[in-house]
Amino acid sequence: MIIGDSFTVGSGPVARWQSYAAQTARALDWQLITAGAAGTGFATPGRAGRTFEDSFRHELAWRPAPDLLIVSGGHNDRRPPAGQVHRAAVRLLDLVRRRWPDTTIVVIGPLWMGAVPRWAYQVRDSVALAAEQEGAAFLDPLGRHWSRTMILPDGVHPTLEGHARISRWLVTALDEKGLRSAF
């Protein structure tokens, strides 16, 4: 299972079944259940009117426990202070841990396709600290260099090629953490 924002659920011409989450699941032969919506974050409800915690409660918590839950985001948490993002991430991860105590949790910090703004590092650090405090693995995609051909004309979202590249990075990162073969 994975919770995320537009990068996770697809955006523009990239459909949900073409997103990096779907491509990763296919590459690893995993069953995928995706939750979340464009514009959402740990502390940001976006136009969907829900945070990642809300998406978890309404879309996932009623389901049987998965082996792995990935929470991917922070890109939309630019307005709330980093402390608020941290508290929201801790609340979500604690809720997941209480609901599914045996599920492995992986948190992916903000994905950024272009030049990374300063605030994104603060969000990344807040989310990484929450993951550490809650015993979840943390993967940091900031600092990755993506080609301009991998960014849609909106200057924000990945193209289909960009999603494929994110998927390859995620498969490698899961391997490096010893999480790919665990399931």
Secondary structure by P-SEA (a helix, b strand, c coil): cccccccccccccccccccaaaaaaaaabbbbbbbbbccccccccccccccaaaaaaccccccccccbbbbbbccccccccaaaaaaaaaaaaaaaaaacccbbbbbbcccccccccaaaaaaaaaaaaaaaaabbbbbbcccccccccccccccccccaaaaaaaaaaaaaaaaaacccccc
